[in-house]
């Protein structure tokens, strides 16, 4: 699928919250187990940076997954306050919009699998990682060059901030003072 760059920029310019599926978006989708059966998942440092830069510039970040203690820990670590464990992502997205008093066009959702398509059709800016399934890429307004678990949120964050004219102020602020 080839998306329209100008349309993607226009849609990104309106975003007030980025909602992310987790597995396959913020992780590679691989699950590791040790000999005791303890499950491990890896997250990209780049995505933590992406979440922080969006939040620093006034754009909320949220994660929705079915069930994961690991994701709850990661959200706490990077400062994401809106973490939800839900089976029906579209219903949860509607709740978030109502709670925030925003419209669908002000919401970005990032998904990689067919179970994400319902919520992706609901929002104003649907995004897929490079390794998403073809059906998801087909309905997306933007497909990242990065694969899930490899900095999708970092790339998307920069795209959104550039579209909103907030990239240079972020670079000036963080480049001169750090996160301070």
N, C-alpha and C positions, 0 to 999 in steps of 0.2 A: 504494500500500500504506500502510495506517495501522498503525504499530507500537504496541505496548502500552508506554506510558511507564514504568509500574511494573516491568514485566518487564525493560525495558532497564536501568533503574537497578539492579535486583537482579543482573543479569548483569554490569554494569560494576563492581559492588562487589567482584567476585572476581578482577578482571584483574591479572595479574602481568607480562604482556608484550603490547605492541601490535605486530602485524606488518602491514606495509603493502605492497601493490602500489604501484608508483611511477607509471607512465604512466596518466594519467586520474584519479589520486588526489592525488599530490603535484605533478603537472604538469597543465596543461590538456589535454594530449594533442597539442597543436600542436608541430610541429617546424619550426624555422627553419634555413635554410641560407644561407651567404653565397656570393659569386660564386666562391669557391674550393672550394665543396662542403663546407665545414666546418659540422657540425651544432651547433645551439644549442638548449637547453631552458631554460625559466624555472621557478623555484621561488618559492613565497611565503615571505617573511620570517616570516609568522605561523606557518607550519608548523615552521620552525626553533625558534621560541619554544615551540610546542606540544611538540616533542620534548624540549627542554631542561627544561620544567616537569615533564613526566612522569618523566624520568630523575632530576631533582632530588628527586622525591618517592618514589623507589624502584621505579618501573615501567619495565621495559626497553622499548626501541624497536628494531625491526628492519625492514629493507627487503629485499624479494625482487623481483628483476626478471630478465629473461632475460640481458641483456648491456648494460652501460653504464659507460663510464669517467666520464661526467658525474655519475652517481649516486654512484659511489665517492667522488668529490671532495666532493660535497655531504654525504655521510655523515661523512666526516672533518671537514669544516668545522663541523658541528653536534654532533659527538661521538657519533654512532651507531656502535657497535662491531660490531653484528651486521648486516652487509650481505652478502647472498648473491646470486649469479648462478645461477639454476636454472630449468629448464623446468618441472619438476614441483614446484609450490608446496606441494601437500599432503604430499608425501614430505619436503620440506625442513621444513615445519611440524612433522611428526612427529619429525624429528631434533632440532629445537630443543626440543620438549617433553621428549624423553628426556634430552637434555643438561642441561636445567634441572631435571629431576625434577618437572615440573608436569603437571597434567591439562588436557584440552581445555577444560574450563570456565574455566580461568585464562588462556585465550588469546583475544585479540581480533584479528580479521583484517579489514582494510579493502580492499575491492575494488570495481571498477566494471564489469567486463566478464564475459561468460559463461565465459571461461577461468579466472576466479577462483572460480566457484561450487563446485567440488570442495572446495577448502580452506575456503571459507566454511561449508559444511555440516559440516565436521570440528570447528570451534572452538565455544566456548561463547558468544561474542559476535561476531556478524557485523555489519559496518557497511558502508554504501554512501554515497558522496557524492551530493549532490542530482541530479547529471546522469548517474548510473549508468544502465545499461540496465534496462528494466522487470523482467526476469527476476531480476536481482541484487537490486533493491529488494524484490522479492517474498519473497526468502529472508532478508532482513536483519532484525536485531533493532532496528536504529537506522539512520535515514537522516538525514545531516546537512543543515542548511539551506544550507551552502556547497557550491559546485561544486568539482570537482577543480582543483587549482592555485590555489585561492582561500582556503586556510586550513582545510581539512578536519581536519588533525591538531590545530590550535589549538582548534577547536570540540570535537572529540572528547576531547582532553586535559582540557579543563575539565569536560566531562560526567563522565568517569571519576573525576577528582579530587573532584568534588562528591559523587558516589555513594559514594566511599570516605572521605568526611569529611576529605580532605586539601586541599581548596581554600582554606579560610581560613588554615591554617598556611602554605601557599605564598604567599598574598597578604601575610600578615604578614611573612614572611621576605624575599621579593623586594621588597615595597613599602617596607620599611625599610632593607634592606641591599644591594639589587641582587642580582646573581648571586653576589657575594662568597663 
